[in-house]
């Protein structure tokens, strides 16, 4: 593949993957104005975020089989057009209930890009390169928490909250054009695949019970849930407990996000010398150490704001290594079923992350302990699954060779 074409494909896949995070981060600053305009409360408006997560989780399970049965392009374009329709509709909603429903529909469409992008990485690039490609995609994805809240706040102040969804509509329209004219088709349709519920459930189960899949998917999901715990708990910890302003919190959020971005790019160089398995073991062990320091420091009240920032920075930077490598290792065994595997991986990551987010909110108190404790718990579970699962994989490999 020519370098210019390769870079364009990676950019398109990155934009598809970033559509979901951008859809969340962009409209967060508009919550108060949306509530005032729709005669509601910010708590009620926040349900539109919950409905979006539900739509993404459900939608991924739907698109996985469709992407395998009909090929990548058609279901992807249908999903993007659904997202475009929902985005335009949201501009004209007059009630918060309509917003909640429209965000659910928007998520059902937008998640097609997330699933298809992961499957196309498996289709278009050699297995030996997929971890590097996921690292490059992460560079595009990680831009969202850095620029989206600022852009959303500016657009809301300048043109009102509906402008946020006009921006999202323009973004998805650009994605549609890029997909139609420049993105390769990927794996051919599997016409033998049935779309009846029982065969689909069976296929999902066959994917899940593959040791390499469940080991690295669950490892990556719990590791990523430490990030979700931080997102759920950090506004309370930094703005209410440490008393920083919204602007200062934005800077803290951006600085920590830059650590994740930088690590994902360092990962591409690390892969020249080390395997994905080696990188995952070392980085997740480092995440456990950082999580333990956060947790124990909180328990014994040894952490102040700046040490909290440093330790969270270190903890989350490991995600720049963990996400691309666990994703690549999860999908590696699947050639014809990459769409189904990608969908199941995404649904598990989001489902576990949603539970962790709710847990942080439920346990919230006047200390950072719920956030730091759950971050440490997620890191610990991730490493336990990794070491247990890799032993299982090695045992099966020895049996198969004898």
N, C-alpha and C positions, 0 to 999 in steps of 0.2 A: 504494500500500500504506500502510495506517495505521501511524503511528509505533510504537504499542504492539505491533501484530502483527509489524512489521518487527524490532523489538528482540527479541521472543520467538523468532523464527525464527533470528536471529543467535546467540542464546544456545544454542539447541538444536544448531545446527551446530557451535558452539564446543565443546560438551560431547562431541559425537560425535568431533570432531577430537582432543580432549584425551584420549580413552580410551586410545589407544596409548601416548603419552608417560607418562601416569599409571600404566599397567600396568607400565612399566619402572622409573620412579623410586620408586614406592611400596615395592617389595619389596627394593630394594638393601640397606637396613640390616638386613634379616632373614637375609642369607646365612649368617653364622656359626651362628645358631640352627637354621636349616634343615639345615645340614650336620650339626650335632650330633644333631638329632632323627631324621634319616634315615640316620645312621651312614655319613656320607660326608665329603667335603672341600669347602671353598668353591670350589676349582677345578672340581670336578665339578658343583656346584650352578650355577656360572656358565654351564655348557653350556645350562641352561634359558633363559638370556638369548639365547644364540646361536640356539637353536631357535625362540625367539620372533621374532627378526629374519628367519629363513628363512621362517617362516609368514606374516609380514606381507608380505614381498617376493613370495612365490608367490601369496598370497591376493589381492593387488591385481590381478594379471593375470587372475585368475579372475572377480572381481566386476565388473571393467570391462565386459566383454561382457554379463554377466547384468543389470547395471543398465540398459544400453541396450535389451536384448531384452525384459525383463519390467517395465520401469519401475523407479523408485527404491525404492519402499516395500517390496515383497515380498522382494527379495534382502537389503535392509538389515535387515529384521526377522529373517529367517532367520539372518543372520550374528550379530546381537546375541543371539539365543537360543542359538546355538552357544557364544558367549563366556560366557553365563550358566551353561550346563551345565558347561563346562570349569572355570570359577571355583569352582563348588560341589564338583566332583570333586577339585580340588586340595586342598581342605580335608582330605580323607580319604586322600590318597596316603600310602603307607608306604615307598616306595623313591624314590631320586633319578631312576631311569630313568622311572618313572611321572610324576614331576614334569616331566621334560624333554618327554615326549610330550604331556602335558596342556597345557603352555605352547605347544607348537606348534599344537595344536587351538584353544586360546584365541586365538592370533594370527590363525589362519584366520578366526575369527568376527569378532574386533574390528576387523580392517582394513576390513571393510565400511563402518564408520562413517567412516573416513578418506576412502575413495574417494567414497562417496555425498555427504559434506559438500562436497567440492570440486565435484562435478558439480552439486549443487543450487544452489551459488552461481552457477554459469553459467546454470542454469535459471531461477532466481527473480529475479535482479537484472539490470539493464541492463549491457552490457559496460563502459560508462563508469564504473560504480560497483563493479565486481568487485574492483579493487585496494583500495578502501576497506573492502570487506567482509572481504577476507582479512586486512587490518590489524586489524580488530576481532576476528576469529577468533584471531589470534595472541595477543591479549591474554589470552584464555581458556587457550590452549595453554601460554603462557609461565608461567602460574601453577604448572604442574606441577613444574618443577625448583626452584621456590621453596618450596612447601609440602609436596610429596609425600615427600621423604626425612625431613623432621621428623615428619610424620604417621605414616609407616611405622615409624620408630624408636620412637615413643611406643606405637603399637599392638602392636608386637612385645614391648616391655618389659612392657606392661600385661596383654595377653591372649594373647601367643604369636603366632608367625608365621602360623598359619592365619587369624587375624583379618584379615590384609591382604587375603586373597582373599574373605573375607566382605564387606569394604568394597567391593571391586571388583564383587562380585555385586550389591550394593545399588545401586551407581552405574550399572551397566548395566541393571538393572531400571527405574531412573528414566528412563534413556534410552529404553527400550522404550515406556514410557507416554507420554513426550513426543512420540516419533515417531508413535505410533499416533493420538493424539488431537489434536495441534497442528501437526505438520509438514506443509506442503502436499506434494502428490504429485510435483510437478516435471514434467519432460518425460514425455509419454505413451510407452507401450511401442512399440518399433519391431518390429512383427510380421514385417517382411520380412527381419530380420537372422538369419542362420544361426549356429548354435552349433557347427558342425563345425570341426575344427581348422584346416583350410586357409583357410576364409573369415575366421576369427578372426585368424590370423597375418597374412593379407593386410590386414585392417583395421588392426591394430596398425602394420604397416609403412606403410600409407597415412597414418596419423596422424604417425608419426615423421618421414617424409620431407618433411612440411610445413615449410618453412624457419623460419617463425615459431615453430613448436613446438620443433624441435630446438635452435634458437638459444637461446631463453629457458629451456627445460628444462635443457639442459646447463649453461648459465650459472648458473642457480639451484642446480643440483645440486653443482657444484664449489664455489660460494660457501658453500653449506650444509655441505660436507664440511670446511671450515675449522673449523666448530663441532664436528663429530664428532671432529676431530683434538684439539681442546681437551678435549672430554669424556674421550677415551681417555687423554690424556697428563697432564691437570691433577692427578689424585690423586698420581701419582708426583712431579711437579714441586713441588707445594706442600707435600705432607705428608712426603715423603722427602728431597727436596733442600733445601727451605726450612724444614723442621721444624715446620710448623704442626700443631696438634691437629685431630682430626676435627671438633670444634665450630667451630674457627676456619675450617677449610676450608669448612664449610657456610655460614658467613657470607660468605666470599669468593665462593662459587658463587652465592649469592643476590644479592649486590650486582651481580655481572656480569650475571646474568639480568635484573635490573631495567633495565639499560641497553638490553637487547634489547626489553623490554616498552615502555619509554618511547619508543624510536625508532619502534616500530610504530604508536604513537598519533600521534606527530609526523607520520608519513607521511600520515595522513588529511588533515591540514591542508596539507601540501605539495602534495597532489594537486589542491587548489583553484587552484593557480597554475602547476603544472608537470605535464607528461605522465609516465606511468610510464616511458617510454623515457628521458626526461631524468634522472629520479631514479635509475634503475638505473645509468646511465653514471657519474654523479657519485659515488654511494655506493660502487660497486665500485672505482672509482679510489682512493677514500679507504681502502678495505679493503686494497688493494695497498700503499699507503704505510705503513699501520699494520703490515702483515705484514712489509714490508721492514725496518722499524725493529726489530721483534721478532727477526727472523732475524739481522740484522747485529749487533744488540746482544748476542745470544747468542754469535755467532761470536767477537766481540772481548771477551766477558766484561764488558760495560758495564752489564748489567741486573741489578738486585737485585729483591727480592720486590715492593716497592711500585710500581716502574716497570713490572714485568711485569703487575701487576694493571691499571694504567692503560692500557697498550697493548692488553692482551687485551680490556678493557672497550670501547675504541674499535673494535677489530677486529670484535668480535661485535655491537656496536650497529648496525653497517651491515646486519646480517641483518634487523633490524626494518624496513628499507627494501627490501632485496633480495627477501626471500621473498614478500611480498604482491604486489609488482609483477611479478616474473618468473612467478609462478603465474597471475596474471590475463592476462598477455600470452601465456603458453603455451596457455591454454584459449580465448582469444578467437576463434580461427578456427572453433571447433567448436560447433555447435548441437545436432545430432542425435547426435553421437558424443562428447559431453562425458564420459560414463562411461568409455569406452575411453581417451580422452585423459587423464583424471584418473588412471586406474589405471596407465597407462604412465609418466606423470610421476612418480607416487609410487614405482613400482618402480625407475626409474632413479635417483631421489634416494637411496633406501635402498641400492640396490646399490652405487653409487659410494661412498656413505658407509661401507658395511661394508668395502669394500676399503681405504679410507683409515684406518679404525679399526684394521684388522689390520696395516697398514703401520706405524702409530705404535707398536703393541705389539711388533712384530718388531724394529724399529730402536731400541727403548728402551735407553738407557745412563745414565750418571751425569751427564748434562747435560740442559737443556731443549731441546737442538737438534732432536731428532726431532719434538717437538711444534711448535715455532716454525717450523722449516724446512718442514714439510708444510703448516702453515697458510699460509705465504707462497706455497708452490707452488700450493695450491688457488686462492688469490686470483688469482694470475697467470694460471693456465689459464682461470679464469672470465672475466677481462677479455679475453684473447686470443679466446676463443670469441665473446664479445659483439661485439667490433669486427669480426671476420671475418663473423659471421652477419648483423649488421645491414647490412653492405655487400652481402651476397648478397640480402637482402630488398629493399633499395633498387634493386638491379640488375633484379630480377624485376619490381618495380613499374613501372620505366621501360619495360621490354620490353612489359608488358601494356597500357600506355597508348598505345603507338605502333602 
